[in-house]
């Protein structure tokens, strides 16, 4: 149906940068919202950033000015540019897509990619 594949995670030192990518494939409704969520050990999954198909964005306060979400509609791909990374950014980052499906909504998740910020 819809598949999401993430890439770009890894180990980085504080102050460093990473760029996450998530490519969607399958039966994709062009009117959708894609986003990034993260889950740290012992914590609930939280929204990091979202972007609509017309490029409206929203960010968690903790990442404003450091992380930037973008998308390429032709490639059905969403990105997360992560700069000035902090240890508290360490988490598994999940790609998410939400769209209309019939009278309701459909939601899809990627497998997650680990981001570790450590000296």
N, C-alpha and C positions, 0 to 999 in steps of 0.2 A: 504494500500500500504506500506508505511513506517511510523512508529510512533516513536517518541522520548519522553521519560519520564525522567525528571530531578528530582533530590533530593539532599538534603544536605545543602540547604540554611538556613539562620537564622541570629540571632543577636549575634554579637561578639564584644569584646572590641578592641580598637587599639592595635596592636601587636599580636593579637590572630590568630587562624588558623581555617580554614574550609576546608572540602573536598566535592566537588560537584561531582555527578555522573550523567551520562546520558546513558540510555539503549535504544538501537534501536531494533525494531522488524519489521517483514514484509519482503517484497521483497527487500533485500539489495544487491546491487552490491558490491562485495568484494573490488573493486578498488574504493576507495572513500577518501574524506577528511572530518574529523569531527573537530569541533571547538567550541569555546565558544565566544560569543559576549555579550556585556553588554550595557545597556541603563540607564543612570542616568536621574533624572528629569530635563527637559529643555534642554537636550542634545541629539544629534543623536546617534543611535546605532553604536558602535565601536567594532572592532575586538580585542579580548583579546589574544587568542592563537589558533593555528590550528595544526593538526597532520594528516599525511597521513597514509594510510594502511601499508606503509613500514616504518613508524615511523619517518619520517622527520617532524621537528617542526619549527614553527615561532611564535614569541611573539611580542606584543606591547612593545615599549621601557619602558613604565611606569610600567610594571609588571615583567620585566626581573630580575631574581635573587630572586624573591619572590613567583611567581606562576609557577607551573609545570604542563604541560599537559601530559597525558599518555593514553594508550588505551589497551584494551584486546580484540583482534580480535575474539577469541573463544566465548566471551560473547557479542560481538557487543556493547561494552560499552566504553565510554570515561570518563576520570576523570580530575578534576582540583584541584590540591592541592594548597591551598591558605595559605601562611604563611606571617608573619609580615604585617598583614592587616592594611590599613590606611583608615581614613574616606572617602577619595576620591575614594575608591574602592566600596563604597555603590552604588548599582545599581540592576536592574533586570538582571540576567544572563540567556542567552538563549543558548541552545544547537543547533548546526547546522550540517547537513550532506549534502554533495554535491557529486554527482556521475554522470556518463554517463547514458543517457537515449535516446536510438535511436541515432539520429544525433545531439542531443543537450545534455543538462544537466538537472538534477533534483535537487531540493533543498527542504529540509525539516527542520522544526523548532520545537523545544519543546515549552512547554507552558510558560517557564520561572520560575525561582526561585529567591526569594528576598534575597539579601545579604545586611545586614546593619551593618556598623562598627561605633560604637558610644560608648561613655562613659556613 
